[in-house]
Amino acid sequence: MPSTIVMQCSQALSERQLTIAFVESATAGRLSAEFSMCPESGSILKGGLVCYDASLKESILHVPKDMLRHFTPESAEVTRELAERLQTFIPADLHIAVTGLTCPGGSETPEKPVGTMFVHLCTRRKSVAIREVFSGSPEEIVLQCIDRIALLILSEIPVASDQV
């Protein structure tokens, strides 16, 4: 069952007649799945792509190989690129990308430890990036990140849907 904040976010999107689409890496489809279990899912959720492996970010969404190599697949820059490129694949009012490190073995460093998650939200009028560091098991990190994404959406959607 989705968290309370995800349920509230889903309801707020529905009330404003807004739709969402996701491109997921570290959350591996869990973000879309959580929103799909909300009663309003049929009217708000357009779909999502899971590009867990860096090669899919390149081959499906055409993120330049040099960008992946320079910034790493788990970075603010690549996450923004994913959100922007998703717009050409899935029409929606809000496009959200998420990458990050839920367990060791990726591009973690002392400055970017396991638990670091990158989120990027694109609407017709704005682009918002967040970087958060969560702790716990991989599942706990993913669920905390999903709740943070729901909070981000709630903070960014206006009262009137024509302002998105």
DARAQUI-V812608 format. One record per residue. N is the residue number from 1. SS is DSSP state (H for helix, E for strand, C for the rest). NEAR is the number of other ideal C-beta (glycine too) atoms within 10 Angstrom. Layout:
((N & SS & NEAR) (N & SS & NEAR))
This chain:
((1 & C & 8) (2 & C & 21) (3 & C & 14) (4 & H & 10) (5 & H & 16) (6 & H & 22) (7 & H & 18) (8 & H & 16) (9 & H & 27) (10 & H & 25) (11 & H & 14) (12 & H & 17) (13 & H & 26) (14 & H & 17) (15 & H & 13) (16 & C & 18) (17 & C & 11) (18 & C & 19) (19 & C & 20) (20 & E & 26) (21 & E & 23) (22 & E & 28) (23 & E & 30) (24 & E & 22) (25 & C & 27) (26 & C & 24) (27 & C & 26) (28 & C & 16) (29 & C & 14) (30 & H & 18) (31 & H & 27) (32 & H & 23) (33 & H & 16) (34 & H & 24) (35 & H & 26) (36 & H & 16) (37 & C & 12) (38 & C & 21) (39 & C & 11) (40 & C & 16) (41 & H & 18) (42 & H & 9) (43 & H & 13) (44 & H & 24) (45 & E & 19) (46 & E & 16) (47 & E & 16) (48 & E & 24) (49 & E & 21) (50 & E & 17) (51 & C & 23) (52 & C & 15) (53 & C & 11) (54 & H & 20) (55 & H & 12) (56 & H & 15) (57 & H & 27) (58 & H & 16) (59 & H & 12) (60 & C & 15) (61 & C & 20) (62 & C & 11) (63 & C & 22) (64 & C & 12) (65 & H & 13) (66 & H & 8) (67 & H & 16) (68 & H & 19) (69 & H & 10) (70 & H & 11) (71 & H & 17) (72 & C & 18) (73 & C & 25) (74 & C & 23) (75 & C & 20) (76 & H & 15) (77 & H & 16) (78 & H & 25) (79 & H & 29) (80 & H & 21) (81 & H & 22) (82 & H & 28) (83 & H & 25) (84 & H & 17) (85 & H & 19) (86 & H & 23) (87 & C & 14) (88 & C & 10) (89 & C & 16) (90 & C & 16) (91 & C & 11) (92 & C & 21) (93 & C & 19) (94 & E & 22) (95 & E & 27) (96 & E & 27) (97 & E & 30) (98 & E & 28) (99 & E & 29) (100 & E & 28) (101 & C & 25) (102 & C & 24) (103 & C & 12) (104 & C & 9) (105 & C & 8) (106 & C & 19) (107 & C & 15) (108 & C & 17) (109 & C & 10) (110 & C & 5) (111 & C & 6) (112 & C & 18) (113 & C & 12) (114 & C & 17) (115 & C & 20) (116 & E & 23) (117 & E & 26) (118 & E & 25) (119 & E & 26) (120 & E & 26) (121 & E & 24) (122 & E & 23) (123 & C & 19) (124 & C & 11) (125 & C & 9) (126 & C & 9) (127 & E & 12) (128 & E & 16) (129 & E & 16) (130 & E & 17) (131 & E & 14) (132 & E & 16) (133 & E & 14) (134 & C & 19) (135 & C & 10) (136 & C & 12) (137 & C & 10) (138 & H & 15) (139 & H & 10) (140 & H & 13) (141 & H & 24) (142 & H & 23) (143 & H & 20) (144 & H & 18) (145 & H & 24) (146 & H & 25) (147 & H & 18) (148 & H & 17) (149 & H & 26) (150 & H & 24) (151 & H & 15) (152 & H & 20) (153 & H & 25) (154 & H & 13) (155 & H & 9) (156 & H & 14) (157 & C & 22) (158 & C & 12) (159 & C & 8) (160 & C & 8) (161 & H & 14) (162 & H & 8) (163 & H & 11) (164 & C & 16))
